[in-house]
Every structure is written in C-alpha cells, then in structure tokens.
C-alpha cells in the first residue's frame, strides 16, 4: 500500500471541497473575475469571454482577501470530454494545494478556518494548453483587495521543461493515470525563479515543441504559435498588455535535437528578431536545454552562443547565451524532477542576478 499517496489525499481532502453550488453564508460575498482587485498573470482572454479564460501553463490569478473563509469558482473546458485541468492554490505562506478539477463548473472551498485577518491568494494553472482552457469565474469571501504590484516581470518561452511536465509525482507516479497528471507549472523553474526574484511570470510553453522542428507528433513550432493566446495555429492573436517584460528566457532546442545548424540557427535568429520587434527593451537570455544528454549538450551550447553572437554583431547587445552546468533528466519520461527544477532555477538565478543587477 502506498502510504505517502494516501496521506497526501487525506491532507488534500481535509482542506479542499469541490461541489457545484456557491456557499451562502452571512458576511460572505461573491466577487466576479472582472473585479479590479484581481491581478492576472499570463495570457488571459477577458475580451471575448464572460470570464477570465486561459490556456497556457502557469497563468495565474493573485488577490488579497479578508476573513476566515475562501471559496473559488473555476470552469474547466473538459477537453475531449475527459481531460480535467489541475490548478495550484496558495494562501499566504501555507503549503500549496494541488487540485484537479472534477467537472465543468467547480466551486471549491479552499479555507474555512483561517485567522480573521488579511490574506493573500494565488491560483495557478498547472496543466498546459493541450489539456484545454480554464476560466476563473470569481471567489467568495468577506472582502477582496489588490496586492501591491511587483516591479519585475519575466516571460519564459519553452517546451515541456518550461511547462513543468513530468515534475510532480506526489499523487500519481510515472506510468499511472494520464500523461498530464504529473504536470505542475507552479513548481517549474520559471515560476520558482520568479517567486525568488519577486517578479510576475508568463509561461509561453508547449510540450514537444521546437524552434524549427518538434517531436512526439506535434505539428507546430514555436514561431508558428508564439503570438496565439491558446498556443495553437488557428487561435486568437494575443496582444500583450502593458509594458515589455524586463527579461525573456528562451529554452528551446531539446525537441529540435541534432540537426542542420543552418536551419536551426537561422530559424532561431528570425524568431529573436520577432521577439525584439515585440519587446524593444527586454533583455533576452537564450538557454541551452538543461535536459540535453551528453551528445546534444555541447552541440546545443555551440548553437546558442553562435546565435547570441550573431545578434550582438547586429547591435543587439541585450541577447545573451546561457548553458547549464548540470544535466537534469531524472523525472518522469526523462524530464526534470521538482527538485531538479529547483536546481535549474539555482543556476539561472546566479546568471540573472549578475546580468540584471537584481
């Protein structure tokens, strides 16, 4: 019998209840997703939808609230009629709650015995665009208020590594359940690093995707879907609100594999020029894959450094190369574990702090 798994279920069930009707309780109000107190991080569609709809992993809602009680309402696309997204819910500094949605409409009681004071709440989409969208409908509590804005922002562009694919076996181990049951974007290196640096994050990532060619049956490349809100070819065009991110971190190439250097490097350079047209002030770090094996690792490092040099020679000195010292592939289907994502964040943090003077 797998006692750690059973224990995690007991702990989860003790603090989370999922049902279909909002709680009617004295002093408790419902606040819809359009309330100005909610901070949305990542690619949300709030123009064409009634609620805040998002596809990408790591898209998140942050807000402050008061009182002892908190209930959230999330709608799930339930893609193919079977796929249910996972979310991560974090109140204050309490342990994160990993929750799989159970129906199209999910009213989730996440706390009922908090101290009667101010609290912070973060809701993060753990699963990626291929599992379908979720819609943040709103929350019920005594009152809500906006949290102070962060002074930094980072966009992470990548593949399954950036998604957090295969990094969470806390409830189901590799080979059990569905392939997305081990997704946890909240524990991915990008979100981990952003929290350390007190920065907003955006994950623009798709499992299996590459720069010039993809793997695992994927029919798209990042340059083809980068500007789409759902990261699919025919999706709505995403128009980034607000100012440029301070930093863009690109981690692509693992799925391209060993291939013609001219094809890969020219495609990468063209993509960087597209990014630069979009973000004129951002620093861009091009990372070799932290998952690359001994054969791919030196090749990818050479490509990345050559690409950055080519951009520098055109006058863009804010494109920088980075290669990891470690090799991180001990998790499910050779992806980094949650612990290895911490190690990836460790390596990248040193470089970012030195580069950005943070």
N, C-alpha and C positions, 0 to 999 in steps of 0.2 A: 504494500500500500504506500502511495506517495504522500507522506505526511506534509512536506512543505507545500505541496499544491493544495491539499485540503485546508491547511492552516490559512493560506492566502485567501481562499474562498470564504472562510469563516470571518476573517478580518474585513474583507470587502463587504460581505452581507451585513456586517454589524453597523456599517456607516452609510450604506447606499441602498436605496429602494427605488425601483423603476416601476412605474404604472402609467395609466393613461389620463388621469384627471388631476387638475391642479388642486392643491390643498386649500381649503377655506379655513382660515384661522384669524382670530382677532388680531389686528395690528399688522397683518401681512398684506402687502400689495404686490400686484404683478407689474413688472416693468418690461415693455417691449423692446425688441432689438434696435429700434430706431431712436432710443433714448440717447441723449448726447453724452451721458456718463460712460458709455461703453467704448473702449478702445479696441479697434480691430487691427490685428497684425497679419499681414499677408494678403493674398488675393481673395477678396470678398466681392460678390456681386450684390450690391444693395440698390442698384438702379432698376434692374429688370425683374427683381423678385420682391415678394412681400416681406421676406425676412432676410437675414444676412446669410447668404449661401456661399459655401466654399468647397473646393475640391482638393487643393494641394495639401500635402502633409505639413504639419507644423503651423497651419493657420490657427490663430488664437484670439480669444476674447479676454480682456482684462477689465476689472472694475473693482471699486470698493463698495462694501455694503455694511450695514449695521444690524445688530441683533443676534439672537441665538439660532435663528432658523434660516435655511437657504435651500431653495429648490430651483432647478433649471429645467428649461424645456428645449429639447433638440429634436429636429425632424431628420430622418435618415432616408436617403434615396432607396435603400434596399435594392441595390443593383442586381439584375438578373433574378430578382425575387428571393435571393438567398444571402447576399453579401451584406453583413452588418458592420458598420464602421466602429472603430474604437476611439475613445477620447481619453484624455488625461485631465483630471480635475485637481487643482491645488488650492487649498485655503490656507492663508497665512504661511507659516513655516511648517505646517503639518505634513506628514508623509503623503506623497501624491496618490491619488486614487485612479487606478486604471479600470475603465468601464467599457464594456461592449454594449452598444445599443441593441435593443431587443425587438423593436417594432418601427413602423414609420413615424409614429408620434411617441416620444419618450419624455415623460415628466419624471425627473429624477430628484429624489430627496437626498441631498448630499451632506446636510448637517441639521441637527435639531437640538443640540445641547451645547452650543458654543457660549463663550463668555459674552455677556450683553455689552458689547463694545464695538469698535470699528474693526473691520476685517478686509483682507484682500482676496480676490478670487481670480484664478486663471483657468480657462478651458481651452485645451489644445487638441486639435485633430491629429490622432496618432497614425492613421492609415492614409494611404496616398490616393491620388486621383482615380486610379483604376478601380478602386473599391466604391466609387461613387461620391456624390456630394453629401454634406450635412448642412442643415440650416439652423442657425441659432435663432430661436423664437423669442426668448427672454428669460427672466428669472423672477422668483417671488421671494420677498424678504421684507424687512421693516422699511429700509430706505437704501438708496444707492448714491454713490458719488464718484467723480472721476479721480483716477490716480494721477500723481504728478507725471508729466511726460518725461521720457528718457531723452538724453542728449545725444545718443548714438544709435545708429541703425546699420544692420548688416544683411545683405542678401546672399544666400548660399545657392549656387547653381550646381546641380549634380545628378547622380544616378541613385541606385538603391542604397549606396553608402550614406549619402546625404539624407535619404528618406528615413533611415533608421530601420531598414529591412533586416529581419533576422536577428535583432539585437535583444529581444525580450522573450525569454523562455520561463518567465515567472509563473505563468498559468498553464501553458502548453509547451511541451518540448518539441524540438525539431522532428518533423515527421508526423506529428499529431495535428489534427484539425486541418485548417486551410492555410495556404501559404502566407496570408496576411495576418494570421493570428499572432505572429511574432513581431509585427511592426510596432515600433514605438518612436515616433518622431521627437517626442519630448525628451527622450534620452539620447538623441542623436548628437553628434559632436557639435553641429551648428547651434542647436538650442542650448546645449551645455555651455559652450563658449560665450554665447550671447548673454546668458544669465550671469556668468562671471564678470563680463565686461559691462554689465548693466546697459545692454543695448536691445532695441527692438530687433526682431528677426523676421526674415521671409525665406522659406524654403521653396525653391523652384526646381523640383526634382522628380524624376520618374525612374522606377526600377527598369533595368535593362537598356536604358537609353545611352546613346553615344553621341560624339560630336559629328563624325562623318559616317558611321555605321553603328547599328545597335545589335543587341544579342537577344536570345531567348524568344524569338518570334516577334519581337517588336518591329513595327512598320514605320516608326517615326524616329527622327533625330532631334536633338535639342534645338538647332537653328530653325527647324520647321515649326516647332510648337512653343518656343520661348515666349512669344507675345500673346498666347492664348490663356484665358482665365482658368480653363479646365485642363490645360496642357494636352490638348488634342487638336488635330489639324483643323477641324471644322468648328471649333469653339469660338465663343465671343472674344473679340480682341480686348486685352487687358490694358487699361490706361492707369499707370501708376500714379496715385495721388501724392501730393506733397513734394518735398524736396528729394534730391538724389540721396541714396544711401551713402553713408560715409565710406563703406567698404563693400566690395563684391568679392566673394570667394568662389572660384570655379573649380570643381573637382570632377573632371570628365576624362575619359580615355580608357578606363578599365574595360568597358564593353567594346570599344574600338579594337582593342587588342593589338597584336603585332601586325602592322600593315604598312603600306607605302607611305613614306614620310612626307612626300609632297602633297598627297591627298589630305592626310590628317592635318598637317601644319597649315596648309593654305585655307582649309575649312575653318580651323580654329582662329586664324588671323582675321578672316572675314567676320566671324562671329564676334570677336573682340571689337572690331570696328563698329558693328551694330550696337553693341553694348555702350561703346563710347558715344555714339550719336544720342543714345537714350540718356546716359548718365555722364555729363560732361565733367563733373568734379570728383567723381568717386575714384578711390584707389582700388585697383583690381589685382587680386592675388590669384595666379594660376597654379594650381596644385597638381602634382603627380599623384596617382592613386595610392592611398595608404593600404590598399588591399592587393596591390600588384605582387606577383610572385618574383622569384629571382631572375627569371628570363625577361619579364616585361618591365620590371622596375628600372633598370638602367636605361632602357630604350625610352621609356616614358619621361624620365628625368631629362634626357638629352633633348627630346622634342619640346618639353615645356620651357626649358631655358633658351632654346633657339627661338621659340615663338616670342617670348618676352623681349629678347634682344632685338628681334625684327621690329617690334612695336616701338621700342626705345629709340631705334635708329630713325624712326619717322618723327620723333619729337615727343612721343607719349611716354614720359618717364614715370607715370603712375601705374604702369603694368609691371608686376613683379612676379618672379618664379619662386616656387617653394617645393621642396621634396622632403618627405618624411624619412626619418632615420629608421623607424620601426616598420614592421610588416604586420598588419592587423587583419587576420582572417580565421579566427578560431571559433566563430559563432556558427549559427545555422546556415547551411549551404555556403560555407566559407566566408560569410560576412563577419564584420567586426562584432564582438560582443558588446554589451552595455559598458563593461569595464574598459574594453579597448576603445570605445568611443571617448571615454574619459581621457585615455592616453593620447588619442588623436588630438583632442582639444588641448591637452597639455603642450604638445609640440607646437601646435598652431598658435597658441596663446603667446608663447615666448616671441615668435616672429611678429605677430600682430602688435603686441605692445611696443616692440622695438621700432617697427615700421611706422605705426600710427602715433607713437608717443603717448599711448593711453596708460 
